[in-house]
Amino acid sequence: MHLSTDFDRAETPALCPSHPILTGDPDMYPLGHPLHHLRLIKRMGQACGADLTASFAAGQITQTDWADMVTRCRGCREAARCEAFLDQIDRTAVTTPKAPLQGCRNGDALLRLRN
């Protein structure tokens, strides 16, 4: 049996006429795939010397922090540039932690989590 709630009866709010979707704002675009960006964040963390899984296990970052990092990464238009940066690090077998890609939306957080 389904009990009706106020949420069920609520109307979907109309978009404001100045909403970026309606105005064609060039800064609005779909977010990237969550799993792809999770992997990019983990790879960038490794490249910077930050073990995100260990940081999470140690309580240095919360589940919300982790989700926020993924969302910031998903909203970045530089995913291809990020992948190229990480691939270059992989090819050169750099063992010394590097700084994150300039402009990385999670760069500051990754630097704070360095081992």
N, C-alpha and C positions, 0 to 999 in steps of 0.2 A: 504494500500500500504506500503510495506517495503522498506525503503531506505537503500541501502548498505552503510556500513561504513568501515573505515580502520580496525576497530576491527573485523568485519565480515570476512575480507580477511586475517587477520593476521594468520600466522601459529602458532600452539602450539609449544612452545620451547621444544626441546629435553632435557631430564634429563642429567645432567652431569654424567659421568661414576662413580664419587665418591659419588653420591647422596646416602643418607642413605637407601632409598627404594631399590636401586639396589645392595648395598653392604650387605644388611641384617643386618644393624646396630640394635643391640638389644635395643637401646634407642628409636627406632621408633615404635610406636604402635598407633592404632586408638584412637582418642579423645573420651571421654565418652559422654553420652547423655546430651545435654545442660540443659534440665529441671531437670534431676536428680542432676546435679552439682549445679544448681541454688538453689535447696532445701538444698543441703549440706552446701553451703555457708551461707544461711540464718540461718540454724540451728547452724552452728559454730559461726556465729555472735551473736546469742542469748546466746550461751554458754559462750561467751566472754564478754557479756554486750554491744554489739554493735548492734543497730537497723539499719540495712542497708536501710530499706524502709524510715525511718525517716531521715536518713543521706542523702539519695537521694533527698527527698522532701525539705530538708533544704539547698540543694546545696553543701553539703560537698563532695559528689562524683557526677561525671557526668555520663551520659549514657555510655561514652567510658570507664570510670573507672569501671563501673559495668560489662560491656562486657569483659574487660580485666580480671577481677576477675573470671568470669565464665570460660573463656578460660584457665587461669592458673589452675583452679580446674580440668577442663576436661582433662588436660594433666598430671595429677597426677596419679601415679600407686597405691596410698595408699587409694583409695576410700573405700575399705572394712574396712581398719583399722580406717579410719575416722568415718564411720558409727558405728563401734563398740564403739569407744570413745564417740560419741554423744549418743548412746543408753545407755551406762553406766551412763552418766550424767542424762539422762531422768529417768532411773530406780531409781537412788538415790535421785532424786528430789533436786538436788543442786540448791540453790538460789543465792549463791555468785558467781559472774562472775569468770570464770576460764581463764587460758591462753589457747590459741589454741593448738591443737595437735602439738607436736614437729615436725618440718619439714613442717608444713602447708605452702603452697605457698602463701597464703593470710594472714598469721598470723600477719605480721607487719601492714598491712593495717587495719585489724580488731582491733588491739590494738590501733591504732590511732583514730579509730571511736568509741571507748567506750563512753558510755553515762556519 
